[in-house]
Amino acid sequence: MSRRILATSPMGHPRGSRPAEEQAQQFRDAGVPATVVAEIRSDRFLVVVPDQDGEQQ
């Protein structure tokens, strides 16, 4: 299982995950199946899409 990271946003952002969610929505509007995940190790929200194998981490 792997994923491709399209964008990141810090977890400490005053608006929380909203910036990452807005970026993901822009990708979805363009036809890219983006989702937001929290990566605790890097303290960031990641906007990701599944890699070609169709699975997501």
C-alpha positions in Angstrom: 0.0 0.0 0.0 1.3 3.4 -0.9 0.1 6.9 -1.4 1.3 10.0 -3.3 1.4 13.2 -1.3 0.0 16.2 -3.2 0.2 18.9 -0.5 0.9 19.3 3.3 -0.4 21.6 6.0 0.9 21.9 9.6 -1.3 20.4 12.4 -0.7 23.5 14.5 -2.4 25.8 12.0 -5.0 28.1 13.7 -7.7 26.7 11.4 -6.8 23.1 12.1 -7.2 20.8 9.1 -9.3 23.3 7.2 -6.4 24.4 4.8 -5.7 20.8 3.9 -9.4 20.0 3.4 -9.7 23.0 1.1 -6.7 21.9 -0.9 -8.1 18.4 -1.2 -11.5 19.8 -2.4 -9.7 21.7 -5.1 -8.0 18.5 -6.3 -11.4 16.6 -6.1 -13.0 19.4 -8.2 -10.3 18.8 -10.8 -11.1 15.0 -10.8 -8.3 13.8 -8.5 -9.5 11.5 -5.7 -7.7 13.4 -2.9 -8.2 12.8 0.8 -6.7 14.2 4.0 -4.8 12.2 6.5 -3.0 13.1 9.7 0.7 12.1 9.9 1.6 12.3 13.6 5.4 11.7 13.1 5.7 14.8 10.9 3.0 16.8 12.8 1.3 17.6 9.4 -1.9 17.0 7.5 -1.3 15.4 4.2 -3.4 15.7 1.1 -2.9 12.3 -0.6 -4.2 10.1 -3.4 -3.8 6.3 -3.8 -0.9 5.2 -5.9 -1.5 3.2 -9.0 -2.2 0.0 -7.1 -5.5 1.6 -5.9 -4.8 1.2 -2.2 -4.2 3.9 0.3 -2.1 3.8 3.5 
